[in-house]
Amino acid sequence: MSNFFNTVNPVDLIHPEINRYLDSLLPERHSKLLEMEQFAKERDFPIIGPLVGRVLYQYVKITGARRIFEMGSGFGYSAFWIAMALPEDGKLICSEASQNNVDLAEDYLKVAGLLPKVQLKIGDALKILKQTEGPFDFIFCDVDKEFYPDALALAVTKLRVGGLLITDNALFHGRVLNPNPDATTRGVVEYNRAAFEAENLWTVILPVRDGLAVSWKMV
């Protein structure tokens, strides 16, 4: 395990040719999504990308989610995918610490006609979720990784039975294999362990992009 960690290219958890093949299958998407992807690339800003965006969109549709909370929204890329999948009377509550990112998200979502479905809140995602009345049908988590265990413990209390908690970076560029992880990586490792061991959750990790932990709340 340690030898693999020392040799793997963090961006190549999935073979580059497979990634290119998957990208080649992507149908045309909203022009604003393309604009956001270019913005992220130019500024080296981490986003979930279109493959994961399609996963989120699909799960929102499959579950019939109407009330969703996003922990860590950046400049609104993942929120865009989620909001597209929501029904007209659905609501997505976003949480983001950066005022600049919130302003960007508002602009992108407004132009696309998605803003009426979205409530943008500025501040610490965990504090905002704690102060927001549940339950939610769907929670998406993409906060700073050292806070992942706390995010899991809180999110489960805010999720309805039958709801989904989806968390990004569950494989964390392969760092989860590091035998001597730093504090950030330990947050992801602990999250994964706790999500799989929780008696009220059924969890899988999808090896898409950087890994998506999908937890279904059973009871």
Contacts in CASP RR format, 6 or more apart in sequence:
PFRMAT RR
TARGET T0000
AUTHOR 0000-0000-0000
METHOD contacts of the structure
MODEL  1
MSNFFNTVNPVDLIHPEINRYLDSLLPERHSKLLEMEQFAKERDFPIIGP
LVGRVLYQYVKITGARRIFEMGSGFGYSAFWIAMALPEDGKLICSEASQN
NVDLAEDYLKVAGLLPKVQLKIGDALKILKQTEGPFDFIFCDVDKEFYPD
ALALAVTKLRVGGLLITDNALFHGRVLNPNPDATTRGVVEYNRAAFEAEN
LWTVILPVRDGLAVSWKMV
1 177 0 8 1.000
1 179 0 8 1.000
2 177 0 8 1.000
2 178 0 8 1.000
2 179 0 8 1.000
4 177 0 8 1.000
5 174 0 8 1.000
5 175 0 8 1.000
5 177 0 8 1.000
5 178 0 8 1.000
5 179 0 8 1.000
8 174 0 8 1.000
8 177 0 8 1.000
10 173 0 8 1.000
10 174 0 8 1.000
10 175 0 8 1.000
11 173 0 8 1.000
13 171 0 8 1.000
13 173 0 8 1.000
13 174 0 8 1.000
13 207 0 8 1.000
13 210 0 8 1.000
13 211 0 8 1.000
14 207 0 8 1.000
14 208 0 8 1.000
14 209 0 8 1.000
22 51 0 8 1.000
23 50 0 8 1.000
23 51 0 8 1.000
26 50 0 8 1.000
26 51 0 8 1.000
26 54 0 8 1.000
29 50 0 8 1.000
30 80 0 8 1.000
30 84 0 8 1.000
30 112 0 8 1.000
32 80 0 8 1.000
32 108 0 8 1.000
32 111 0 8 1.000
32 112 0 8 1.000
33 50 0 8 1.000
33 77 0 8 1.000
33 80 0 8 1.000
33 81 0 8 1.000
35 108 0 8 1.000
36 47 0 8 1.000
36 75 0 8 1.000
36 76 0 8 1.000
36 77 0 8 1.000
36 80 0 8 1.000
36 108 0 8 1.000
37 47 0 8 1.000
37 49 0 8 1.000
37 50 0 8 1.000
37 77 0 8 1.000
39 45 0 8 1.000
39 75 0 8 1.000
40 46 0 8 1.000
40 47 0 8 1.000
40 75 0 8 1.000
40 77 0 8 1.000
45 74 0 8 1.000
45 75 0 8 1.000
47 77 0 8 1.000
47 78 0 8 1.000
48 56 0 8 1.000
48 77 0 8 1.000
48 78 0 8 1.000
48 81 0 8 1.000
48 142 0 8 1.000
48 168 0 8 1.000
48 209 0 8 1.000
49 77 0 8 1.000
49 209 0 8 1.000
51 208 0 8 1.000
51 209 0 8 1.000
52 78 0 8 1.000
52 168 0 8 1.000
52 208 0 8 1.000
52 209 0 8 1.000
52 212 0 8 1.000
53 78 0 8 1.000
53 81 0 8 1.000
54 81 0 8 1.000
55 166 0 8 1.000
55 206 0 8 1.000
55 208 0 8 1.000
55 212 0 8 1.000
56 78 0 8 1.000
56 81 0 8 1.000
56 82 0 8 1.000
56 85 0 8 1.000
56 140 0 8 1.000
56 166 0 8 1.000
57 81 0 8 1.000
57 82 0 8 1.000
57 84 0 8 1.000
57 85 0 8 1.000
58 85 0 8 1.000
59 65 0 8 1.000
59 138 0 8 1.000
59 164 0 8 1.000
59 166 0 8 1.000
59 214 0 8 1.000
60 68 0 8 1.000
60 82 0 8 1.000
60 85 0 8 1.000
60 86 0 8 1.000
60 138 0 8 1.000
61 85 0 8 1.000
63 137 0 8 1.000
63 138 0 8 1.000
63 162 0 8 1.000
63 163 0 8 1.000
63 164 0 8 1.000
64 87 0 8 1.000
64 137 0 8 1.000
65 85 0 8 1.000
65 86 0 8 1.000
65 137 0 8 1.000
65 138 0 8 1.000
65 163 0 8 1.000
65 164 0 8 1.000
66 86 0 8 1.000
66 87 0 8 1.000
66 89 0 8 1.000
66 90 0 8 1.000
66 91 0 8 1.000
66 137 0 8 1.000
67 90 0 8 1.000
67 91 0 8 1.000
67 134 0 8 1.000
67 135 0 8 1.000
67 136 0 8 1.000
67 137 0 8 1.000
67 138 0 8 1.000
68 82 0 8 1.000
68 86 0 8 1.000
68 90 0 8 1.000
68 91 0 8 1.000
68 92 0 8 1.000
68 93 0 8 1.000
68 136 0 8 1.000
68 137 0 8 1.000
68 138 0 8 1.000
68 139 0 8 1.000
68 140 0 8 1.000
69 92 0 8 1.000
69 93 0 8 1.000
69 95 0 8 1.000
69 129 0 8 1.000
69 132 0 8 1.000
69 136 0 8 1.000
69 138 0 8 1.000
69 139 0 8 1.000
69 140 0 8 1.000
69 155 0 8 1.000
69 158 0 8 1.000
70 78 0 8 1.000
70 79 0 8 1.000
70 82 0 8 1.000
70 92 0 8 1.000
70 93 0 8 1.000
70 94 0 8 1.000
70 95 0 8 1.000
70 139 0 8 1.000
70 140 0 8 1.000
70 142 0 8 1.000
71 95 0 8 1.000
71 125 0 8 1.000
71 126 0 8 1.000
71 129 0 8 1.000
71 139 0 8 1.000
71 140 0 8 1.000
71 141 0 8 1.000
71 142 0 8 1.000
71 143 0 8 1.000
71 151 0 8 1.000
71 155 0 8 1.000
72 94 0 8 1.000
72 95 0 8 1.000
72 96 0 8 1.000
72 97 0 8 1.000
72 125 0 8 1.000
72 141 0 8 1.000
72 142 0 8 1.000
72 143 0 8 1.000
73 79 0 8 1.000
73 94 0 8 1.000
73 95 0 8 1.000
73 96 0 8 1.000
73 101 0 8 1.000
73 102 0 8 1.000
73 105 0 8 1.000
73 120 0 8 1.000
73 142 0 8 1.000
74 96 0 8 1.000
74 98 0 8 1.000
74 101 0 8 1.000
74 105 0 8 1.000
75 101 0 8 1.000
75 104 0 8 1.000
75 105 0 8 1.000
75 108 0 8 1.000
76 94 0 8 1.000
76 96 0 8 1.000
76 101 0 8 1.000
76 104 0 8 1.000
76 105 0 8 1.000
76 108 0 8 1.000
76 109 0 8 1.000
78 140 0 8 1.000
78 142 0 8 1.000
78 168 0 8 1.000
79 92 0 8 1.000
79 94 0 8 1.000
79 105 0 8 1.000
79 109 0 8 1.000
79 118 0 8 1.000
80 108 0 8 1.000
80 109 0 8 1.000
80 112 0 8 1.000
80 114 0 8 1.000
82 92 0 8 1.000
82 138 0 8 1.000
82 140 0 8 1.000
83 92 0 8 1.000
83 109 0 8 1.000
83 114 0 8 1.000
83 117 0 8 1.000
83 118 0 8 1.000
84 114 0 8 1.000
86 92 0 8 1.000
86 117 0 8 1.000
88 117 0 8 1.000
90 117 0 8 1.000
91 117 0 8 1.000
91 118 0 8 1.000
91 119 0 8 1.000
92 117 0 8 1.000
92 118 0 8 1.000
92 119 0 8 1.000
93 118 0 8 1.000
93 119 0 8 1.000
93 121 0 8 1.000
93 128 0 8 1.000
93 132 0 8 1.000
94 102 0 8 1.000
94 105 0 8 1.000
94 118 0 8 1.000
94 119 0 8 1.000
94 120 0 8 1.000
94 121 0 8 1.000
95 121 0 8 1.000
95 123 0 8 1.000
95 124 0 8 1.000
95 125 0 8 1.000
95 128 0 8 1.000
95 129 0 8 1.000
96 102 0 8 1.000
96 105 0 8 1.000
96 120 0 8 1.000
96 121 0 8 1.000
96 122 0 8 1.000
96 123 0 8 1.000
96 125 0 8 1.000
97 122 0 8 1.000
97 123 0 8 1.000
97 124 0 8 1.000
97 125 0 8 1.000
98 122 0 8 1.000
99 122 0 8 1.000
102 120 0 8 1.000
102 122 0 8 1.000
105 118 0 8 1.000
105 120 0 8 1.000
106 115 0 8 1.000
106 120 0 8 1.000
109 115 0 8 1.000
109 118 0 8 1.000
121 128 0 8 1.000
125 143 0 8 1.000
125 151 0 8 1.000
126 143 0 8 1.000
126 147 0 8 1.000
126 150 0 8 1.000
126 151 0 8 1.000
126 154 0 8 1.000
129 139 0 8 1.000
129 154 0 8 1.000
129 155 0 8 1.000
129 158 0 8 1.000
130 154 0 8 1.000
132 158 0 8 1.000
134 158 0 8 1.000
134 160 0 8 1.000
135 158 0 8 1.000
135 159 0 8 1.000
135 160 0 8 1.000
136 158 0 8 1.000
136 159 0 8 1.000
136 160 0 8 1.000
136 163 0 8 1.000
137 160 0 8 1.000
137 163 0 8 1.000
137 164 0 8 1.000
138 163 0 8 1.000
138 164 0 8 1.000
138 165 0 8 1.000
138 166 0 8 1.000
139 155 0 8 1.000
139 158 0 8 1.000
139 159 0 8 1.000
139 164 0 8 1.000
139 165 0 8 1.000
139 166 0 8 1.000
140 166 0 8 1.000
140 167 0 8 1.000
140 168 0 8 1.000
141 148 0 8 1.000
141 151 0 8 1.000
141 152 0 8 1.000
141 155 0 8 1.000
141 165 0 8 1.000
141 166 0 8 1.000
141 167 0 8 1.000
141 168 0 8 1.000
142 167 0 8 1.000
142 168 0 8 1.000
142 169 0 8 1.000
143 151 0 8 1.000
144 184 0 8 1.000
145 169 0 8 1.000
145 172 0 8 1.000
145 184 0 8 1.000
145 185 0 8 1.000
145 187 0 8 1.000
145 188 0 8 1.000
146 183 0 8 1.000
146 184 0 8 1.000
146 186 0 8 1.000
146 187 0 8 1.000
147 187 0 8 1.000
148 167 0 8 1.000
148 187 0 8 1.000
148 188 0 8 1.000
148 190 0 8 1.000
148 191 0 8 1.000
149 187 0 8 1.000
149 190 0 8 1.000
149 191 0 8 1.000
149 194 0 8 1.000
151 167 0 8 1.000
151 191 0 8 1.000
152 165 0 8 1.000
152 167 0 8 1.000
152 191 0 8 1.000
152 194 0 8 1.000
152 195 0 8 1.000
152 198 0 8 1.000
153 194 0 8 1.000
155 165 0 8 1.000
156 165 0 8 1.000
156 198 0 8 1.000
156 200 0 8 1.000
156 201 0 8 1.000
156 215 0 8 1.000
156 217 0 8 1.000
159 165 0 8 1.000
159 217 0 8 1.000
160 217 0 8 1.000
161 217 0 8 1.000
161 218 0 8 1.000
161 219 0 8 1.000
162 216 0 8 1.000
162 217 0 8 1.000
162 218 0 8 1.000
163 216 0 8 1.000
163 217 0 8 1.000
164 214 0 8 1.000
164 215 0 8 1.000
164 216 0 8 1.000
164 217 0 8 1.000
165 195 0 8 1.000
165 201 0 8 1.000
165 213 0 8 1.000
165 214 0 8 1.000
165 215 0 8 1.000
165 217 0 8 1.000
166 212 0 8 1.000
166 213 0 8 1.000
166 214 0 8 1.000
166 215 0 8 1.000
167 191 0 8 1.000
167 195 0 8 1.000
167 212 0 8 1.000
167 213 0 8 1.000
167 215 0 8 1.000
168 210 0 8 1.000
168 211 0 8 1.000
168 212 0 8 1.000
169 188 0 8 1.000
169 210 0 8 1.000
169 211 0 8 1.000
170 176 0 8 1.000
170 188 0 8 1.000
170 191 0 8 1.000
170 192 0 8 1.000
170 205 0 8 1.000
170 210 0 8 1.000
170 211 0 8 1.000
170 212 0 8 1.000
170 213 0 8 1.000
171 205 0 8 1.000
171 207 0 8 1.000
171 210 0 8 1.000
171 211 0 8 1.000
172 184 0 8 1.000
172 185 0 8 1.000
172 188 0 8 1.000
172 210 0 8 1.000
173 210 0 8 1.000
175 181 0 8 1.000
175 185 0 8 1.000
175 188 0 8 1.000
176 185 0 8 1.000
176 188 0 8 1.000
176 189 0 8 1.000
176 192 0 8 1.000
178 185 0 8 1.000
181 189 0 8 1.000
191 213 0 8 1.000
192 205 0 8 1.000
192 213 0 8 1.000
195 201 0 8 1.000
195 203 0 8 1.000
195 213 0 8 1.000
195 215 0 8 1.000
196 203 0 8 1.000
198 215 0 8 1.000
200 217 0 8 1.000
200 218 0 8 1.000
200 219 0 8 1.000
201 215 0 8 1.000
201 216 0 8 1.000
201 217 0 8 1.000
201 218 0 8 1.000
202 215 0 8 1.000
202 216 0 8 1.000
202 218 0 8 1.000
203 213 0 8 1.000
203 214 0 8 1.000
203 215 0 8 1.000
203 216 0 8 1.000
204 213 0 8 1.000
204 214 0 8 1.000
205 211 0 8 1.000
205 212 0 8 1.000
205 213 0 8 1.000
205 214 0 8 1.000
206 212 0 8 1.000
206 214 0 8 1.000
END
